[in-house]
Amino acid sequence: GTRQAAHNWYKELIAALRAFGMQPAVDEETVFCMTRKGRKLIVVMFVDDIIEIHDDDDLFKRFIKHLRSKFEITDEGDLEWYLGVRYQRSADGATMTATQAAYIDRL
């Protein structure tokens, strides 16, 4: 698409995030956050990809329903690889580790 198309997509996505009640991070315009009843939802955008982090499954489900009402989206499941970084969740799901071992191995 054109540069204008990308800009329009970004504006529509921002409007959808704000309509859901999310606010941009202070120093990073591609990160949006919200806290409801002590629970958090964080969205990170890169081109046409969105990574979300949450600690409330119901809030996450409402967020996805909201996005689907505005856009055609796909859910790629748990984050495993992104921008050359591998992400692994601990067995108990409490932590996530990011590594660039594949990049280091190529050096």
The first five atom37 places (N, CA, C, CB, O) and aatype in JSON, in Angstrom:
{
  "aatype": [7, 16, 1, 5, 0, 0, 8, 2, 17, 18, 11, 6, 10, 9, 0, 0, 10, 1, 0, 13, 7, 12, 5, 14, 0, 19, 3, 6, 6, 16, 19, 13, 4, 12, 16, 1, 11, 7, 1, 11, 10, 9, 19, 19, 12, 13, 19, 3, 3, 9, 9, 6, 9, 8, 3, 3, 3, 3, 10, 13, 11, 1, 13, 9, 11, 8, 10, 1, 15, 11, 13, 6, 9, 16, 3, 6, 7, 3, 10, 6, 17, 18, 10, 7, 19, 1, 18, 5, 1, 15, 0, 3, 7, 0, 16, 12, 16, 0, 16, 5, 0, 0, 18, 9, 3, 1, 10],
  "atom_mask": [
    [1, 1, 1, 0, 1],
    [1, 1, 1, 1, 1],
    [1, 1, 1, 1, 1],
    [1, 1, 1, 1, 1],
    [1, 1, 1, 1, 1],
    [1, 1, 1, 1, 1],
    [1, 1, 1, 1, 1],
    [1, 1, 1, 1, 1],
    [1, 1, 1, 1, 1],
    [1, 1, 1, 1, 1],
    [1, 1, 1, 1, 1],
    [1, 1, 1, 1, 1],
    [1, 1, 1, 1, 1],
    [1, 1, 1, 1, 1],
    [1, 1, 1, 1, 1],
    [1, 1, 1, 1, 1],
    [1, 1, 1, 1, 1],
    [1, 1, 1, 1, 1],
    [1, 1, 1, 1, 1],
    [1, 1, 1, 1, 1],
    [1, 1, 1, 0, 1],
    [1, 1, 1, 1, 1],
    [1, 1, 1, 1, 1],
    [1, 1, 1, 1, 1],
    [1, 1, 1, 1, 1],
    [1, 1, 1, 1, 1],
    [1, 1, 1, 1, 1],
    [1, 1, 1, 1, 1],
    [1, 1, 1, 1, 1],
    [1, 1, 1, 1, 1],
    [1, 1, 1, 1, 1],
    [1, 1, 1, 1, 1],
    [1, 1, 1, 1, 1],
    [1, 1, 1, 1, 1],
    [1, 1, 1, 1, 1],
    [1, 1, 1, 1, 1],
    [1, 1, 1, 1, 1],
    [1, 1, 1, 0, 1],
    [1, 1, 1, 1, 1],
    [1, 1, 1, 1, 1],
    [1, 1, 1, 1, 1],
    [1, 1, 1, 1, 1],
    [1, 1, 1, 1, 1],
    [1, 1, 1, 1, 1],
    [1, 1, 1, 1, 1],
    [1, 1, 1, 1, 1],
    [1, 1, 1, 1, 1],
    [1, 1, 1, 1, 1],
    [1, 1, 1, 1, 1],
    [1, 1, 1, 1, 1],
    [1, 1, 1, 1, 1],
    [1, 1, 1, 1, 1],
    [1, 1, 1, 1, 1],
    [1, 1, 1, 1, 1],
    [1, 1, 1, 1, 1],
    [1, 1, 1, 1, 1],
    [1, 1, 1, 1, 1],
    [1, 1, 1, 1, 1],
    [1, 1, 1, 1, 1],
    [1, 1, 1, 1, 1],
    [1, 1, 1, 1, 1],
    [1, 1, 1, 1, 1],
    [1, 1, 1, 1, 1],
    [1, 1, 1, 1, 1],
    [1, 1, 1, 1, 1],
    [1, 1, 1, 1, 1],
    [1, 1, 1, 1, 1],
    [1, 1, 1, 1, 1],
    [1, 1, 1, 1, 1],
    [1, 1, 1, 1, 1],
    [1, 1, 1, 1, 1],
    [1, 1, 1, 1, 1],
    [1, 1, 1, 1, 1],
    [1, 1, 1, 1, 1],
    [1, 1, 1, 1, 1],
    [1, 1, 1, 1, 1],
    [1, 1, 1, 0, 1],
    [1, 1, 1, 1, 1],
    [1, 1, 1, 1, 1],
    [1, 1, 1, 1, 1],
    [1, 1, 1, 1, 1],
    [1, 1, 1, 1, 1],
    [1, 1, 1, 1, 1],
    [1, 1, 1, 0, 1],
    [1, 1, 1, 1, 1],
    [1, 1, 1, 1, 1],
    [1, 1, 1, 1, 1],
    [1, 1, 1, 1, 1],
    [1, 1, 1, 1, 1],
    [1, 1, 1, 1, 1],
    [1, 1, 1, 1, 1],
    [1, 1, 1, 1, 1],
    [1, 1, 1, 0, 1],
    [1, 1, 1, 1, 1],
    [1, 1, 1, 1, 1],
    [1, 1, 1, 1, 1],
    [1, 1, 1, 1, 1],
    [1, 1, 1, 1, 1],
    [1, 1, 1, 1, 1],
    [1, 1, 1, 1, 1],
    [1, 1, 1, 1, 1],
    [1, 1, 1, 1, 1],
    [1, 1, 1, 1, 1],
    [1, 1, 1, 1, 1],
    [1, 1, 1, 1, 1],
    [1, 1, 1, 1, 1],
    [1, 1, 1, 1, 1]
  ],
  "atom_positions": [
    [[0.81, -1.19, 0.0], [0.0, 0.0, 0.0], [0.84, 1.25, 0.0], [0.0, 0.0, 0.0], [2.07, 1.21, 0.09]],
    [[0.16, 2.32, -0.1], [0.82, 3.61, -0.14], [1.17, 4.09, 1.27], [-0.05, 4.65, -0.84], [0.69, 3.54, 2.27]],
    [[1.99, 5.09, 1.31], [2.35, 5.67, 2.6], [1.1, 6.25, 3.29], [3.43, 6.77, 2.43], [0.95, 6.16, 4.5]],
    [[0.22, 6.83, 2.49], [-1.02, 7.39, 3.03], [-1.9, 6.29, 3.63], [-1.79, 8.16, 1.93], [-2.54, 6.5, 4.66]],
    [[-1.94, 5.13, 2.98], [-2.74, 4.01, 3.49], [-2.24, 3.59, 4.87], [-2.69, 2.82, 2.51], [-3.04, 3.33, 5.77]],
    [[-0.93, 3.52, 5.04], [-0.36, 3.15, 6.34], [-0.73, 4.19, 7.39], [1.17, 3.01, 6.24], [-1.05, 3.84, 8.52]],
    [[-0.67, 5.46, 7.02], [-1.02, 6.53, 7.96], [-2.5, 6.44, 8.34], [-0.71, 7.91, 7.34], [-2.85, 6.61, 9.51]],
    [[-3.35, 6.16, 7.36], [-4.79, 6.03, 7.64], [-5.06, 4.85, 8.56], [-5.57, 5.87, 6.33], [-5.88, 4.96, 9.48]],
    [[-4.38, 3.72, 8.32], [-4.52, 2.54, 9.17], [-4.14, 2.9, 10.6], [-3.66, 1.38, 8.66], [-4.85, 2.56, 11.55]],
    [[-3.02, 3.57, 10.76], [-2.54, 3.95, 12.09], [-3.58, 4.84, 12.79], [-1.18, 4.69, 11.98], [-3.88, 4.63, 13.97]],
    [[-4.12, 5.81, 12.08], [-5.13, 6.71, 12.67], [-6.37, 5.95, 13.09], [-5.5, 7.82, 11.68], [-6.93, 6.23, 14.15]],
    [[-6.82, 5.0, 12.27], [-8.01, 4.21, 12.6], [-7.75, 3.32, 13.81], [-8.43, 3.35, 11.41], [-8.61, 3.17, 14.68]],
    [[-6.57, 2.74, 13.86], [-6.22, 1.89, 14.99], [-6.15, 2.71, 16.28], [-4.89, 1.17, 14.74], [-6.66, 2.28, 17.32]],
    [[-5.54, 3.86, 16.22], [-5.44, 4.74, 17.4], [-6.84, 5.11, 17.88], [-4.63, 6.03, 17.07], [-7.12, 5.09, 19.08]],
    [[-7.72, 5.45, 16.94], [-9.1, 5.8, 17.3], [-9.8, 4.63, 17.98], [-9.89, 6.24, 16.04], [-10.53, 4.82, 18.95]],
    [[-9.57, 3.4, 17.49], [-10.19, 2.22, 18.08], [-9.64, 1.96, 19.48], [-9.96, 0.99, 17.18], [-10.39, 1.61, 20.39]],
    [[-8.34, 2.13, 19.66], [-7.73, 1.93, 20.98], [-8.27, 2.95, 21.97], [-6.2, 2.03, 20.89], [-8.6, 2.61, 23.11]],
    [[-8.35, 4.2, 21.55], [-8.88, 5.25, 22.44], [-10.35, 5.0, 22.76], [-8.72, 6.64, 21.78], [-10.78, 5.22, 23.89]],
    [[-11.12, 4.54, 21.77], [-12.54, 4.25, 22.0], [-12.72, 3.14, 23.03], [-13.22, 3.86, 20.68], [-13.73, 3.11, 23.73]],
    [[-11.76, 2.25, 23.13], [-11.81, 1.18, 24.13], [-11.37, 1.69, 25.5], [-10.92, 0.01, 23.69], [-11.56, 1.01, 26.5]],
    [[-10.8, 2.87, 25.54], [-10.37, 3.46, 26.81], [-8.87, 3.42, 27.05], [0.0, 0.0, 0.0], [-8.41, 3.71, 28.15]],
    [[-8.12, 3.07, 26.02], [-6.67, 3.01, 26.17], [-6.04, 4.39, 25.97], [-6.07, 2.0, 25.16], [-6.58, 5.24, 25.26]],
    [[-4.91, 4.58, 26.6], [-4.17, 5.85, 26.5], [-2.75, 5.57, 26.04], [-4.16, 6.6, 27.87], [-2.16, 4.55, 26.39]],
    [[-2.18, 6.49, 25.24], [-0.79, 6.28, 24.79], [0.18, 6.42, 25.96], [-0.43, 7.28, 23.67], [-0.04, 7.2, 26.89]],
    [[1.26, 5.65, 25.88], [2.33, 5.79, 26.87], [2.94, 7.18, 26.72], [3.42, 4.67, 26.71], [2.91, 7.75, 25.64]],
    [[3.48, 7.7, 27.78], [4.01, 9.06, 27.79], [5.11, 9.27, 26.75], [4.54, 9.41, 29.16], [5.08, 10.26, 26.03]],
    [[6.06, 8.36, 26.67], [7.22, 8.56, 25.8], [7.26, 7.67, 24.57], [8.45, 8.35, 26.59], [8.25, 7.67, 23.85]],
    [[6.2, 6.91, 24.32], [6.23, 5.98, 23.19], [4.87, 5.94, 22.53], [6.65, 4.57, 23.66], [3.91, 5.4, 23.09]],
    [[4.77, 6.51, 21.33], [3.47, 6.62, 20.66], [2.95, 5.32, 20.09], [3.56, 7.63, 19.57], [1.81, 5.28, 19.62]],
    [[3.73, 4.26, 20.1], [3.27, 2.97, 19.61], [2.87, 2.01, 20.73], [4.33, 2.33, 18.75], [2.62, 0.83, 20.49]],
    [[2.83, 2.52, 21.96], [2.43, 1.71, 23.11], [1.22, 2.36, 23.75], [3.61, 1.57, 24.14], [1.23, 3.55, 24.07]],
    [[0.16, 1.57, 23.95], [-1.06, 2.05, 24.59], [-1.32, 1.19, 25.82], [-2.27, 2.02, 23.62], [-1.07, -0.01, 25.81]],
    [[-1.84, 1.82, 26.88], [-2.05, 1.13, 28.15], [-3.41, 1.47, 28.73], [-0.94, 1.49, 29.14], [-3.99, 2.52, 28.44]],
    [[-3.89, 0.57, 29.54], [-5.08, 0.87, 30.34], [-5.05, 0.03, 31.6], [-6.38, 0.61, 29.53], [-4.49, -1.06, 31.62]],
    [[-5.66, 0.57, 32.64], [-5.82, -0.15, 33.89], [-7.29, -0.02, 34.28], [-4.88, 0.41, 35.02], [-7.83, 1.08, 34.35]],
    [[-7.92, -1.18, 34.52], [-9.32, -1.21, 34.97], [-9.39, -2.12, 36.19], [-10.29, -1.7, 33.84], [-9.01, -3.29, 36.13]],
    [[-9.88, -1.55, 37.27], [-10.03, -2.32, 38.51], [-8.73, -3.04, 38.88], [-11.17, -3.34, 38.37], [-8.74, -4.19, 39.32]],
    [[-7.61, -2.34, 38.69], [-6.31, -2.89, 39.04], [-5.72, -3.85, 38.04], [0.0, 0.0, 0.0], [-4.6, -4.33, 38.23]],
    [[-6.44, -4.15, 36.97], [-5.96, -5.07, 35.93], [-5.41, -4.27, 34.77], [-7.1, -6.02, 35.46], [-5.88, -3.16, 34.5]],
    [[-4.41, -4.82, 34.08], [-3.72, -4.07, 33.03], [-3.85, -4.72, 31.66], [-2.25, -3.94, 33.37], [-3.94, -5.94, 31.53]],
    [[-3.86, -3.85, 30.64], [-3.81, -4.26, 29.25], [-2.83, -3.32, 28.57], [-5.24, -4.23, 28.56], [-2.97, -2.1, 28.66]],
    [[-1.84, -3.88, 27.89], [-0.83, -3.08, 27.19], [-0.8, -3.56, 25.75], [0.59, -3.21, 27.86], [-0.79, -4.76, 25.48]],
    [[-0.78, -2.62, 24.82], [-0.74, -2.93, 23.39], [0.49, -2.26, 22.8], [-2.04, -2.46, 22.67], [0.71, -1.06, 23.0]],
    [[1.29, -3.04, 22.06], [2.46, -2.53, 21.36], [2.21, -2.71, 19.87], [3.79, -3.26, 21.81], [1.84, -3.8, 19.43]],
    [[2.4, -1.66, 19.09], [2.15, -1.7, 17.65], [3.46, -1.6, 16.89], [1.19, -0.58, 17.23], [4.35, -0.84, 17.26]],
    [[3.56, -2.37, 15.82], [4.69, -2.25, 14.89], [4.14, -2.54, 13.5], [5.87, -3.24, 15.27], [3.78, -3.68, 13.19]],
    [[4.08, -1.53, 12.66], [3.51, -1.58, 11.33], [2.07, -2.09, 11.45], [4.36, -2.49, 10.37], [1.21, -1.37, 11.97]],
    [[1.78, -3.32, 10.98], [0.4, -3.82, 11.09], [0.3, -4.98, 12.08], [-0.11, -4.25, 9.72], [-0.66, -5.75, 12.04]],
    [[1.29, -5.12, 12.95], [1.26, -6.14, 14.0], [0.94, -5.49, 15.33], [2.62, -6.89, 14.07], [1.33, -4.36, 15.61]],
    [[0.23, -6.24, 16.15], [-0.09, -5.79, 17.5], [0.3, -6.9, 18.46], [-1.61, -5.41, 17.64], [-0.07, -8.06, 18.27]],
    [[1.02, -6.55, 19.48], [1.31, -7.47, 20.57], [0.59, -6.92, 21.79], [2.87, -7.63, 20.83], [0.7, -5.73, 22.1]],
    [[-0.14, -7.77, 22.47], [-0.83, -7.3, 23.67], [-0.4, -8.13, 24.86], [-2.36, -7.37, 23.49], [-0.08, -9.32, 24.74]],
    [[-0.39, -7.49, 25.99], [-0.03, -8.12, 27.26], [-1.16, -7.8, 28.22], [1.37, -7.61, 27.8], [-1.59, -6.66, 28.33]],
    [[-1.64, -8.81, 28.93], [-2.75, -8.57, 29.85], [-2.64, -9.48, 31.07], [-4.1, -8.8, 29.15], [-1.95, -10.5, 31.05]],
    [[-3.33, -9.08, 32.12], [-3.41, -9.94, 33.3], [-4.87, -10.2, 33.68], [-2.67, -9.3, 34.48], [-5.17, -10.52, 34.83]],
    [[-5.77, -10.05, 32.69], [-7.19, -10.28, 32.92], [-7.79, -10.84, 31.64], [-7.92, -8.96, 33.37], [-7.94, -10.11, 30.65]],
    [[-8.14, -12.11, 31.64], [-8.67, -12.75, 30.42], [-9.97, -12.11, 29.95], [-8.89, -14.23, 30.67], [-10.19, -11.99, 28.74]],
    [[-10.83, -11.7, 30.87], [-12.09, -11.07, 30.46], [-11.85, -9.73, 29.76], [-13.01, -10.87, 31.67], [-12.49, -9.43, 28.76]],
    [[-10.93, -8.95, 30.3], [-10.58, -7.67, 29.66], [-10.0, -7.93, 28.28], [-9.57, -6.89, 30.52], [-10.34, -7.22, 27.33]],
    [[-9.15, -8.93, 28.15], [-8.57, -9.28, 26.86], [-9.66, -9.69, 25.88], [-7.55, -10.42, 27.03], [-9.63, -9.25, 24.72]],
    [[-10.61, -10.51, 26.3], [-11.7, -10.95, 25.41], [-12.54, -9.76, 24.94], [-12.59, -11.98, 26.12], [-12.93, -9.69, 23.78]],
    [[-12.82, -8.83, 25.84], [-13.57, -7.63, 25.45], [-12.78, -6.79, 24.47], [-13.93, -6.78, 26.68], [-13.34, -6.22, 23.53]],
    [[-11.47, -6.7, 24.68], [-10.61, -5.94, 23.77], [-10.61, -6.56, 22.37], [-9.17, -5.88, 24.32], [-10.75, -5.84, 21.38]],
    [[-10.46, -7.87, 22.28], [-10.46, -8.55, 20.99], [-11.82, -8.38, 20.3], [-10.12, -10.05, 21.16], [-11.88, -8.14, 19.1]],
    [[-12.9, -8.51, 21.05], [-14.24, -8.31, 20.48], [-14.37, -6.9, 19.92], [-15.35, -8.57, 21.56], [-14.93, -6.7, 18.84]],
    [[-13.86, -5.93, 20.65], [-13.89, -4.53, 20.19], [-13.1, -4.38, 18.89], [-13.31, -3.58, 21.28], [-13.59, -3.77, 17.94]],
    [[-11.89, -4.92, 18.84], [-11.09, -4.82, 17.62], [-11.76, -5.51, 16.44], [-9.7, -5.42, 17.84], [-11.75, -4.99, 15.33]],
    [[-12.34, -6.67, 16.69], [-13.02, -7.4, 15.61], [-14.24, -6.66, 15.09], [-13.44, -8.79, 16.08], [-14.65, -6.85, 13.94]],
    [[-14.83, -5.8, 15.92], [-15.97, -5.01, 15.45], [-15.51, -3.89, 14.52], [-16.74, -4.42, 16.65], [-16.32, -3.31, 13.78]],
    [[-14.23, -3.58, 14.55], [-13.68, -2.49, 13.73], [-12.83, -2.97, 12.57], [-12.86, -1.57, 14.59], [-12.79, -2.33, 11.52]],
    [[-12.14, -4.11, 12.75], [-11.17, -4.58, 11.77], [-11.28, -6.09, 11.57], [-9.75, -4.22, 12.21], [-11.85, -6.8, 12.41]],
    [[-10.75, -6.55, 10.46], [-10.58, -7.99, 10.27], [-9.22, -8.33, 10.87], [-10.68, -8.4, 8.73], [-8.19, -7.86, 10.4]],
    [[-9.22, -9.15, 11.92], [-7.97, -9.47, 12.6], [-7.78, -10.97, 12.69], [-7.93, -8.85, 14.0], [-8.74, -11.74, 12.59]],
    [[-6.54, -11.38, 12.88], [-6.22, -12.78, 13.14], [-5.46, -12.86, 14.45], [-5.39, -13.4, 11.96], [-4.72, -11.94, 14.81]],
    [[-5.65, -13.95, 15.14], [-4.94, -14.18, 16.4], [-3.89, -15.24, 16.13], [-5.92, -14.63, 17.54], [-4.22, -16.38, 15.83]],
    [[-2.64, -14.87, 16.24], [-1.53, -15.78, 15.97], [-1.13, -16.6, 17.19], [-0.33, -15.01, 15.46], [-0.14, -17.33, 17.15]],
    [[-1.89, -16.48, 18.27], [-1.59, -17.24, 19.48], [-0.51, -16.59, 20.31], [0.0, 0.0, 0.0], [-0.2, -15.4, 20.16]],
    [[0.06, -17.38, 21.2], [1.11, -16.86, 22.09], [2.32, -16.39, 21.28], [1.54, -17.94, 23.11], [2.67, -16.99, 20.26]],
    [[2.92, -15.33, 21.73], [4.11, -14.77, 21.1], [5.27, -15.75, 21.23], [4.47, -13.41, 21.73], [5.61, -16.18, 22.34]],
    [[5.88, -16.1, 20.1], [7.06, -16.97, 20.11], [8.26, -16.29, 19.49], [6.76, -18.27, 19.38], [9.35, -16.31, 20.06]],
    [[8.07, -15.68, 18.32], [9.14, -14.96, 17.62], [8.61, -13.61, 17.17], [9.68, -15.78, 16.4], [7.48, -13.5, 16.69]],
    [[9.42, -12.58, 17.33], [9.03, -11.26, 16.84], [10.28, -10.43, 16.62], [8.06, -10.56, 17.83], [11.07, -10.24, 17.54]],
    [[10.45, -9.94, 15.4], [11.58, -9.09, 15.04], [12.92, -9.73, 15.42], [11.45, -7.72, 15.7], [13.83, -9.05, 15.89]],
    [[13.02, -11.05, 15.2], [14.27, -11.75, 15.45], [14.52, -12.13, 16.89], [0.0, 0.0, 0.0], [15.6, -12.61, 17.23]],
    [[13.54, -11.91, 17.75], [13.68, -12.23, 19.16], [12.75, -13.39, 19.49], [13.38, -10.99, 20.07], [11.58, -13.39, 19.09]],
    [[13.26, -14.38, 20.22], [12.45, -15.51, 20.63], [11.94, -15.27, 22.05], [13.26, -16.83, 20.56], [12.69, -14.85, 22.93]],
    [[10.66, -15.53, 22.25], [10.01, -15.35, 23.54], [9.55, -16.7, 24.07], [8.81, -14.37, 23.44], [8.93, -17.48, 23.34]],
    [[9.87, -16.98, 25.33], [9.47, -18.24, 25.95], [8.83, -17.95, 27.3], [10.68, -19.19, 26.11], [9.4, -17.25, 28.14]],
    [[7.65, -18.51, 27.5], [6.94, -18.37, 28.77], [7.41, -19.48, 29.71], [5.38, -18.43, 28.55], [7.65, -20.61, 29.28]],
    [[7.52, -19.14, 30.98], [7.9, -20.14, 31.98], [6.78, -21.17, 32.12], [8.2, -19.48, 33.35], [5.64, -20.91, 31.73]],
    [[7.11, -22.34, 32.67], [6.13, -23.42, 32.82], [4.91, -22.98, 33.62], [6.78, -24.63, 33.5], [3.79, -23.4, 33.33]],
    [[5.11, -22.12, 34.62], [3.98, -21.66, 35.42], [3.28, -20.44, 34.82], [4.44, -21.33, 36.81], [2.28, -19.97, 35.35]],
    [[3.82, -19.93, 33.7], [3.2, -18.8, 33.02], [3.44, -17.45, 33.67], [0.0, 0.0, 0.0], [2.9, -16.44, 33.22]],
    [[4.24, -17.42, 34.72], [4.44, -16.19, 35.48], [5.44, -15.24, 34.83], [4.89, -16.53, 36.87], [5.36, -14.03, 35.03]],
    [[6.38, -15.78, 34.07], [7.41, -14.93, 33.47], [7.6, -15.28, 32.0], [8.74, -15.06, 34.22], [7.21, -16.35, 31.54]],
    [[8.2, -14.34, 31.28], [8.54, -14.56, 29.88], [9.97, -14.11, 29.66], [7.55, -13.81, 28.93], [10.39, -13.05, 30.15]],
    [[10.73, -14.92, 28.93], [12.12, -14.62, 28.64], [12.27, -14.29, 27.16], [13.04, -15.79, 29.04], [11.68, -14.97, 26.32]],
    [[13.04, -13.27, 26.85], [13.33, -12.88, 25.47], [14.81, -13.13, 25.2], [12.95, -11.39, 25.2], [15.66, -12.69, 25.97]],
    [[15.11, -13.84, 24.1], [16.49, -14.11, 23.76], [16.73, -13.89, 22.27], [16.86, -15.54, 24.15], [15.81, -13.97, 21.45]],
    [[17.96, -13.61, 21.94], [18.37, -13.49, 20.54], [19.42, -14.56, 20.23], [18.93, -12.07, 20.24], [20.36, -14.31, 19.47]],
    [[19.27, -15.73, 20.82], [20.24, -16.81, 20.65], [20.42, -17.19, 19.18], [19.79, -18.04, 21.45], [21.54, -17.45, 18.75]],
    [[19.34, -17.22, 18.4], [19.44, -17.57, 16.97], [20.32, -16.56, 16.25], [18.04, -17.62, 16.31], [21.11, -16.95, 15.39]],
    [[20.2, -15.29, 16.57], [21.03, -14.25, 15.97], [22.49, -14.44, 16.37], [20.54, -12.84, 16.38], [23.39, -14.35, 15.54]],
    [[22.72, -14.71, 17.62], [24.08, -14.9, 18.15], [24.71, -16.12, 17.49], [24.06, -15.06, 19.69], [25.89, -16.09, 17.13]],
    [[23.94, -17.21, 17.34], [24.46, -18.42, 16.71], [24.9, -18.16, 15.26], [23.4, -19.52, 16.74], [25.84, -18.8, 14.79]],
    [[24.24, -17.24, 14.56], [24.59, -16.92, 13.17], [25.88, -16.1, 13.07], [23.46, -16.15, 12.5], [26.51, -16.07, 12.01]],
    [[26.28, -15.46, 14.15], [27.48, -14.63, 14.12], [28.7, -15.45, 14.07], [27.54, -13.73, 15.3], [29.81, -14.91, 14.04]]
  ]
}
